[in-house]
């Protein structure tokens, strides 16, 4: 996670813009929201908006570039002996557990794409960007080339798809409990090879 004052301020601005974009879209729908609206709600200029996002759709459902860089670096820096699945889960889930704001942003991203299918292509593109960053980080961590070795892509795809399915379930069932708790259980299941929970068996 960023530790310098400048990095913390940049992260805070990025989160503020994403939060404003998603909340405005939640209230009005994407067609009624402009870049100027988002910038004003975050108390920055439209020019500052474009320092962080290429378009309003990227702010609404995209995954921010600095966050992708942080996740890749965190994955590379995980303990060398850690299982690749556990390392990926630690990087992805720790972000949600460490910050209620980030958990809400992840939740809003999924909800908005469900409400407004026009946002789905940008959401899918953001997941592709996330997977690409994580594949690169995992390949570096393992000392392999993802162009010739499919293992990093296989592991990343499985973990990201599992967490995405969990968030979709959470939304579809009325958000029955805090998202970090649901994601933590999903992560535990992924870490153990998706073995069924004994408590669920008759």
N, C-alpha and C positions, 0 to 999 in steps of 0.2 A: 504494500500500500504506500502511496506517496507520503513522504515525511516532511519535505520542505514547505515553508510557508507559501511560496508561489504555487507549488503543486497542489496544496490543499485548497487554495483560493480558486484555482482553475477547476478542480474537481467539484467544488461547491457551486460554481457558476454553471458547469455542465449539468449537474443534478437539478439545479433550479430551472434551467431551460427545459429539460426533459419533463420535469414535474409540471411546469406551466403548460407545456404543449399537450400533455396527456389529460390534465384536468380540464383545460379549455375544450378539448375534443370530446371529452366525456359529457360536457354540458351542451355543446353546440353541434357536434358532428364535424368531421374533417373539412367539409366544404365551406363552413362558416368561420374557419380559423385561418388567420394569416400569420406570416412571419412577424409582422409588426405587432400583432396581438400577443404573440408568444414572448417577444422581446420585452414589451411593456409590462407584461405580467411578472417577468423575472427581473424587472428593473435594470435592463441593459439596453443597448442600442441594437438595431437590426444588423449593423456591421459586426458587432460582437457575436450575434447569433451565428453568423456565417464563419466565425472562427472555430465553431464547434460542430456545426451541422451543415450539410450541403443543401438541404431542403426541409420543409416542415414535416414531411413524412418520416424523414430520418430522425427528427426530434421526437415524433410521436411514438414510433414503434421500433426505431433502430437501436443498435447497441453502440454506445459511444466509442470512438476510436481510442481515446486514452484508456478507457476501461479494458478494451481488447489488449492493448499493450501491457497493462498491469497484469491481466490474467495470464498472458503468455510468459511474462517474466516470473510471476509467482510459481507457475508450473515448473519452469526450468530450475527454480531455486528450492523446490521441495526436497526433503531428505533423499539421498541417492538410493537407499535401500527400500524406499516405500513402493508398494505395488502401484503400477500405473493407474489402475482404476481408482484406488484410494487417493492418489495424488490429484487426479482430476476432480474427484468429489470434494476434496478438501478445498481446492481453489474455488470451485463454483459455489459450494454451499456456505463456506465461511463468509463470503461476501454478503449473502443474504442474512445469515445469523448475526453478523456484526453490525448491521445497519437496518433499522426499520424502514428508513427512507428508500433504500435500495430494494428491499423486499416489496414495498408498495409499487415502486417503478416497474419491477418485473411483472407483478400481478396486473397492473394497469395495461401494460403492453399487450398481454394476452387477451384481456377483456376487450380492449378497443378493436383488435383485429377480429374478434368474434362478432362484435357489434357492426363493424363496418368492413365488409369484405374487400373494399377497395384498398385497404391498408395491408392486406395479406401478402401481396408480392414483396413489399418492403420488409415485412416481418420475416418472411422466408429468406430474403437476401441477408437480413441481419443474422439469422441463425447460420447461414453459410459462412459469413464473415467470422462469426464466433468459432465455428468448427475449424476454419482454416488457421486461425491464430493458435488454437489449442493443438492442432495437428503439428504445426511448426514447433511449438514449444515442447511437445512430447517427443517428437523426433530428435530434437537437440538433446533432450534429457536422456534418451535411449541410445544416442549415437548412431542413428540410422537415417536413411534417406527415404522420405515419404514417396518419392517418385518411383522407387523400386521395391519398397517394403510397404504393404498395405496395413500392417499392424497398427501404426498410430491412428490412421483414419478409422479403422474398425473400432478401436477402443473409444475414441472421441465420439463417433457417431452413436454408439450404444449408450454412453453416459448422457450425452446431450438429449437424445431422443427420450430416454427414460425420465429425465427431469422435466422435459417439455410435456410429456404425457401426464405427469403428475400435476403440473399446473393446470392443464386442461381439465383434468378430473376435479380439481379443487374448485374451479369456476363452475363447472357443470353441476356440482352438488351443493351450491350455495355457500361456498367458502366456510365449511363447518368448523374450522379451527385455524390458528395462525399459520400462514404459509411456511415460515421457517421450520415449524414442527413437522408439517407434512413432507417437506423436501428432505428433512433430516431422516425420516423413516424410509423414504424412497432411496436415499443415498445408502442407508444401511443395507437395504435389499440388493442394490446394485453391487455393493462391496462383497456380499456373500454369494454372488452368482445367481441372484434372483430366487434363492431357495424360499419356499413358502413359509410364512409365519406359522409356527405350530399353534398359536392361539386361534388362528382362523380355521383350523381343521376340525371337523366334528369329533 
